[in-house]
């Protein structure tokens, strides 16, 4: 594997980096539920999109939990 240098000299914070990840998951959650509600779909496809939206919502909640924990941990280090 080639040597890959780090992007930044300064240490980065997971709580800051995870915020846009959560934002993107929120967008995907909204998109899948919008598709399920607004597009002509078979029942199976609508069910699949709703299930995907719920899975994305669960992932977003978990990322938020991790982000919050990282933020609390970092706050106790300061």
C-alpha positions in Angstrom: 0.0 0.0 0.0 1.4 3.4 -0.9 2.3 5.9 1.9 -0.6 8.3 2.4 0.0 11.4 4.4 -2.7 12.9 6.7 -4.8 15.7 5.3 -4.3 18.2 8.1 -1.4 18.9 10.5 -3.7 19.7 13.4 -5.7 16.9 15.1 -9.4 16.8 13.9 -12.5 16.1 16.0 -14.8 13.2 15.3 -17.8 15.1 16.6 -17.1 17.8 14.0 -16.5 15.4 11.1 -19.6 13.3 11.9 -22.0 16.2 11.7 -22.0 16.4 7.9 -22.3 12.6 7.8 -25.5 12.8 9.9 -26.7 15.6 7.6 -26.2 13.4 4.5 -28.0 10.5 6.2 -30.9 12.9 7.0 -31.1 13.9 3.3 -31.1 10.2 2.2 -33.8 9.4 4.7 -36.0 12.2 3.4 -35.3 11.2 -0.2 -36.3 7.5 0.3 -39.4 8.4 2.2 -40.3 11.0 -0.4 -39.9 8.5 -3.2 -42.1 6.0 -1.3 -44.8 8.6 -0.8 -44.8 10.4 -4.1 -43.8 7.9 -6.9 -45.9 5.2 -8.6 -44.4 2.0 -7.2 -45.4 -1.6 -6.7 -46.3 -2.4 -3.1 -43.0 -4.4 -2.8 -41.0 -1.4 -4.0 -42.8 1.0 -1.8 -42.2 -1.3 1.2 -38.5 -1.6 0.2 -38.1 2.2 0.1 -39.8 2.7 3.4 -37.6 0.0 5.0 -34.6 1.7 3.5 -35.7 5.0 5.0 -36.1 3.4 8.4 -32.7 1.8 8.2 -31.1 5.1 7.2 -33.0 6.8 10.2 -31.6 4.1 12.5 -28.1 4.7 11.1 -28.4 8.4 11.5 -29.5 8.0 15.1 -26.5 5.8 15.8 -24.1 8.3 14.1 -25.6 11.0 16.3 -25.2 8.9 19.4 -21.5 8.3 18.5 -21.0 12.0 17.6 -22.5 13.1 20.9 -20.4 10.6 22.9 -17.2 11.8 21.1 -18.2 15.3 21.9 -18.7 14.5 25.6 -15.4 12.6 25.7 -13.5 15.4 24.1 -15.1 17.9 26.4 -13.9 15.9 29.4 -10.4 15.8 28.0 -10.2 19.6 27.8 
